[in-house]
Each structure stands twice: as structure tokens, then as C-alpha cells.
């Protein structure tokens, strides 16, 4: 059997909740090639973040395991960087210093001070944030904070970039700008990416494959959808592309026909369906006040 770059095999996990065993995942199998972009999508509570945390080494699987480039994943490490929905920046440190924290952790023994400075500035340039390197997080918009969070992860030179709904808290226009930036960066660097999203359009636009999770408990992979759209991808051109529309419909079919959860229908209608069924972000120009500067900075 040929070993893939990232191999998730037979993963299951149980949590102890007040003395009762809760099985969150059951027999999850996924293999990724180097440089592949994979999205995980599914209803809330289906174990998407748990899969990501197991790959990150933050949770230990009850059964099965994860192998990255021939080495079993047992703990967190700089070869797997996580971008969370919350940017998690240190508010008392500047943009530059937030990225410097990660760079010093990984490269303090292998790069000189001058090399580290050049590397930090390079990664801030990748996300178009070099102009704000001396600002504090409280002085920049939400979208800019996410750019800094992405720069911090990229600066670690991880083998795998793990993204847990990185744009979920942003307005539609800012989200569209960051999606375009991520596509450009991934094309340039060839990162292997696993991203969690609730946004079907986002999943189709960014991914090479979309992994659709069944509802929990004992959630697993229900279907894997290849996204055979040529790159680079233009969101405006794809909006009415028949292939894009068909892929979108296939994901919606899985989520809201094959695996709808009647018990959570009202909740899903108010929290997820609106995001899934809205037009592509570039067509929604209702940017909020916090992120109004993001359009100029993008």
C-alpha cells in the first residue's frame, strides 16, 4: 500500500462526559497528497473540529491514528500550524511581534536575527500586512487580525496548515478578500491545507476535495467530492459556471437531504443554512464597520 503525505487511518475517539462514554468519531479514513487543499463540511457537532484537533496532536484518538510524512502524530508540533476562527493574537504585542513569537520558537537555533527579521517581513508581505507591522491588534480590523494569524502560521513553515472556520466571524466582503488571498498564497507555496467550513461556496471555491461528515454521535466521513475546477479560480466567473453550480448542489444534497437532522432543524435554519445558501461572498457587499478598512488593505 502506498503511503500518502498525510494518512488518517481508522480514527475513532471517545470522550468521558460525567462518567458516560460519548463516541464522537468512528472509523475516519482520509489520505491527502502533498499540496492538496481539503475542506471538511457538515452540521454542527459532527466532529469536524475533533478531526482537526487529532491531526494537530491536541487530541489523542481512541483508535487509529495519523501519520504525516511517515511519522506518527502523537503531540502538537510546528509541522502542523492551526489557524482558529479567533485570531488569538497577543493584544499587547505588535503585528510584527506576534509573528516573531512563532518564528523564534521554530527558527531561533537555525536562523540569525537578521534572517528571522527578513522572514517575518516576508510572511507579513504574503498577507499584505507589512504596512501595519508596528500596530497593535486593537488598532486593526478583524480581517487584518486574521491575516496576521495566517502569517504567523505560515512563518512556521508547517507541513500542514489546519484552518478551523478561519473566516467564519468576518463579513462577506472581507471573507471574499481573504479567500482570494489564501488561494494565491497556497498556489505560491504549495501548502497542504485542511479547512473546516460551514460555507458551501467557500468549500467549492477553495478545495481540491470536499469531505462531507455524517451527523454525530459516531460521526464519520459520508462522502468525498472531488472538485475538478481548473486553477486559478475566478469567483465571478465561477458564480454561474455549470460545473460550480453542480458541485454546490451535490454538497447541499448531502447536507440537507441525505443527512439533515430533524432534531436540529430549527437551529440549523437560523445558524447555518443562511450561510450555506447565501450568494458567493463577492456578491454581498454588506461589509461591517469593524472591517471597513480591510477592503483598502486587501
Buried (B, 14 or more C-beta within 10 A) or exposed (E): EEEBBBBBBEBBBBBEEEEEEEBBBBEBEBBBEEBBBBBBBBBBBBBBBBBBBBBBBBBEBBBBBBBBBEEEBEEEBBBBBBBBBBBEBEEEBBBBBBBBBBBBEBBEEEBEEEEBBEBBBEBBEBBBBBEBBEBBBEEBBBBBBBBBBBBBBBBBBBBBBBBBBBBBBBBBBBBBBBBBBBBBBBBEBEBBBBBBBBBBBBBBBBBBBBBBBBBBBBBBBBBEBEBEBEEEBEBEEBBEBEEBEEBBEBBBEBBBEEBEBEEBEEBBEEEBBEBBEBEBBBBBEEBBEBBBBBBEBB
